[in-house]
Amino acid sequence: MGKVANVIGASGLVGQQLIAQLLAHPEFDKVRSFARRPSGNMHPKLDEIVIDFDQPESWSAHVQGDVLFSSLGTTIKTAKTKENQYRVDFTYQFEFAKAAAENGVPAYILVSSMGADAKSSVFYSKMKGELEEEVAKLSFRKTIIARPSILDGDRKEQRTGEKIGLVISRFLTRFILKQYLPTPVDVLAAKMINLSLDQKQGFRIIEGLEIFS
């Protein structure tokens, strides 16, 4: 029997790459995606479950298998308020991680952010850091936190600030600040999948150039 992967955030930049690479990977027989609406993606390995994230009692029992990949997230522009963003980026992801741990899923891999710090005065960094601290307390045999730099890939939505940041980051990291090299989403997804399959257990944070190794 091949492995079963669970994915939340499949419609996002990283999630799309995760789904594509997992479906093509010979080690995985089933890819279970939890989403608010159907993606239209049809594949014999794909089990897409449309859910209401605010009703964990309706979906928590389905989070079964070998690994949970968590790449859910939104922006303050889309969320409109910090409370809404916190619900998506922290609450939904933590509830899924908790359900996976309680159901005996052995591995959890989270896409966090460079600079995540629960003690930060910056809302976004603080939120990401708080999530990292809480999922670290759960009973996974393997917990991996990925802290990419600016994500490099083709988004459906327009993020002008991020595009400007990518241009600046690409220029600067040619000469200095190598740890801030933009992270191609295909590279990040491949790294996450490879780490889910290795034999190392325990808690680990990967960031910067380690994502490329």
C-alpha positions as CSV (number, residue, x, y, z in Angstrom):
1,M,0.0,0.0,0.0
2,G,1.2,3.5,-0.9
3,K,1.0,6.5,1.4
4,V,-1.9,8.7,2.0
5,A,-1.4,12.5,2.1
6,N,-3.7,15.1,3.4
7,V,-3.5,18.7,2.1
8,I,-5.1,22.0,3.2
9,G,-4.5,25.1,1.3
10,A,-4.6,23.3,-2.1
11,S,-5.8,26.3,-4.0
12,G,-2.8,28.4,-2.9
13,L,0.5,28.8,-4.6
14,V,2.3,26.1,-2.5
15,G,-0.8,23.9,-2.3
16,Q,-1.2,23.7,-6.0
17,Q,2.4,22.5,-6.4
18,L,2.0,20.0,-3.5
19,I,-1.1,18.5,-5.1
20,A,0.5,18.2,-8.6
21,Q,3.7,16.7,-7.2
22,L,1.9,14.3,-4.8
23,L,-0.4,13.0,-7.6
24,A,2.7,12.3,-9.8
25,H,4.7,10.7,-6.9
26,P,4.9,6.9,-6.9
27,E,5.1,6.7,-3.1
28,F,1.6,8.1,-2.7
29,D,-1.6,6.2,-3.6
30,K,-4.1,8.8,-2.3
31,V,-4.0,12.5,-2.0
32,R,-6.9,13.9,0.2
33,S,-7.5,17.6,-0.3
34,F,-9.8,19.6,2.0
35,A,-11.2,22.8,0.5
36,R,-14.1,25.3,0.6
37,R,-15.0,24.6,-3.0
38,P,-14.3,22.1,-5.7
39,S,-11.2,22.7,-7.7
40,G,-12.3,20.9,-10.9
41,N,-9.1,18.8,-10.7
42,M,-9.9,15.2,-11.7
43,H,-7.4,12.4,-10.9
44,P,-7.8,8.8,-9.8
45,K,-5.5,9.4,-6.8
46,L,-7.3,12.6,-5.7
47,D,-10.0,12.6,-3.0
48,E,-11.3,16.1,-2.7
49,I,-13.5,16.9,0.3
50,V,-15.5,20.1,0.3
51,I,-15.8,21.4,3.9
52,D,-16.8,24.2,6.1
53,F,-13.6,25.0,8.1
54,D,-15.7,26.4,10.9
55,Q,-17.3,23.0,11.6
56,P,-14.4,20.7,12.5
57,E,-16.9,18.1,13.8
58,S,-18.0,17.5,10.2
59,W,-14.5,16.8,8.8
60,S,-12.1,15.9,11.6
61,A,-12.6,12.2,11.3
62,H,-11.5,12.2,7.7
63,V,-8.0,13.5,8.5
64,Q,-6.4,10.1,8.3
65,G,-3.2,8.7,6.7
66,D,0.5,9.2,6.7
67,V,1.0,13.0,6.6
68,L,-0.8,16.3,6.8
69,F,0.6,19.1,4.6
70,S,-0.6,22.5,5.9
71,S,-0.2,25.4,3.5
72,L,-3.4,27.4,4.2
73,G,-3.2,31.2,4.4
74,T,-4.7,34.5,3.4
75,T,-3.7,38.1,3.2
76,I,-5.1,41.0,5.3
77,K,-6.3,42.5,2.0
78,T,-8.5,39.4,1.3
79,A,-9.4,38.8,4.9
80,K,-10.4,42.5,5.6
81,T,-9.6,42.2,9.3
82,K,-6.9,40.8,11.5
83,E,-9.5,38.7,13.2
84,N,-10.4,37.0,9.9
85,Q,-6.8,36.5,8.9
86,Y,-6.0,35.0,12.3
87,R,-9.0,32.5,11.9
88,V,-7.6,31.3,8.6
89,D,-3.9,31.3,9.3
90,F,-4.0,30.1,12.9
91,T,-7.3,28.6,14.0
92,Y,-8.1,26.6,10.9
93,Q,-4.6,25.2,10.6
94,F,-4.3,24.4,14.3
95,E,-7.7,22.6,14.2
96,F,-6.5,20.5,11.3
97,A,-3.2,19.7,13.0
98,K,-5.0,18.8,16.2
99,A,-7.4,16.5,14.3
100,A,-4.5,14.8,12.5
101,A,-2.6,14.2,15.7
102,E,-5.6,12.8,17.5
103,N,-6.3,10.5,14.5
104,G,-2.7,9.1,14.7
105,V,-1.3,10.8,11.5
106,P,2.4,10.5,12.2
107,A,3.8,13.4,10.2
108,Y,2.9,17.1,9.9
109,I,4.5,19.6,7.6
110,L,3.6,23.3,7.9
111,V,4.4,26.2,5.6
112,S,5.1,29.1,8.0
113,S,7.1,32.2,7.2
114,M,10.6,33.6,7.6
115,G,10.7,35.7,10.7
116,A,7.9,33.8,12.5
117,D,8.2,34.7,16.2
118,A,5.4,34.4,18.9
119,K,7.1,37.3,20.7
120,S,7.1,39.6,17.7
121,S,5.4,43.0,17.7
122,V,4.5,42.4,14.1
123,F,1.0,40.9,13.8
124,Y,1.8,38.5,10.9
125,S,5.1,37.2,12.4
126,K,3.5,36.8,15.8
127,M,0.6,34.9,14.4
128,K,2.9,32.5,12.5
129,G,5.1,32.1,15.6
130,E,2.2,31.3,17.8
131,L,1.0,28.6,15.4
132,E,4.5,27.0,15.3
133,E,4.6,26.9,19.1
134,E,1.1,25.3,19.4
135,V,1.6,22.6,16.7
136,A,5.0,21.7,18.3
137,K,3.1,20.5,21.4
138,L,1.0,18.0,19.4
139,S,1.8,14.3,19.4
140,F,3.2,13.9,15.9
141,R,6.2,11.6,15.5
142,K,7.5,14.1,12.9
143,T,6.8,17.9,12.8
144,I,8.5,20.0,10.2
145,I,8.1,23.8,9.9
146,A,9.1,25.3,6.6
147,R,10.0,29.0,6.7
148,P,10.4,30.1,3.1
149,S,11.4,33.6,2.0
150,I,9.2,35.4,-0.6
151,L,7.4,32.7,-2.6
152,D,8.2,32.7,-6.3
153,G,5.5,31.4,-8.6
154,D,2.6,32.3,-10.7
155,R,-0.4,33.5,-8.6
156,K,-4.0,33.8,-9.8
157,E,-4.5,36.8,-7.6
158,Q,-2.5,40.1,-8.1
159,R,-0.2,41.0,-5.2
160,T,1.6,44.1,-6.3
161,G,3.7,44.5,-3.1
162,E,4.9,40.9,-3.4
163,K,5.9,41.3,-7.0
164,I,7.9,44.4,-6.1
165,G,9.5,42.4,-3.2
166,L,10.4,39.6,-5.6
167,V,12.2,42.0,-8.0
168,I,14.2,43.6,-5.1
169,S,14.9,40.3,-3.5
170,R,16.2,38.7,-6.7
171,F,18.5,41.6,-7.2
172,L,19.9,41.8,-3.7
173,T,20.4,38.0,-3.3
174,R,22.6,37.9,-6.3
175,F,25.3,39.6,-4.2
176,I,24.3,39.5,-0.5
177,L,21.6,38.3,1.8
178,K,21.6,34.8,0.4
179,Q,19.2,33.6,3.1
180,Y,16.5,35.8,1.6
181,L,16.7,34.2,-1.8
182,P,13.1,34.0,-3.2
183,T,11.7,30.4,-2.7
184,P,10.3,28.8,-5.9
185,V,7.1,27.0,-4.9
186,D,8.0,23.9,-6.9
187,V,11.3,23.6,-4.9
188,L,9.5,24.1,-1.6
189,A,6.8,21.5,-2.4
190,A,9.4,19.0,-3.5
191,K,11.4,19.6,-0.3
192,M,8.3,19.1,1.9
193,I,7.4,15.9,0.2
194,N,11.0,14.5,0.5
195,L,11.1,15.4,4.2
196,S,7.8,13.6,4.7
197,L,9.3,10.4,3.3
198,D,12.6,10.4,5.1
199,Q,13.1,8.4,8.3
200,K,14.0,11.2,10.6
201,Q,11.6,11.8,13.5
202,G,11.1,14.8,15.9
203,F,10.7,18.5,15.5
204,R,12.6,20.5,12.8
205,I,12.6,23.9,11.3
206,I,14.0,24.4,7.8
207,E,14.5,27.9,6.3
208,G,16.7,29.9,3.9
209,L,19.1,28.0,1.8
210,E,18.3,24.7,3.6
211,I,15.1,24.5,1.6
212,F,17.2,24.4,-1.6
213,S,19.5,21.6,-0.3
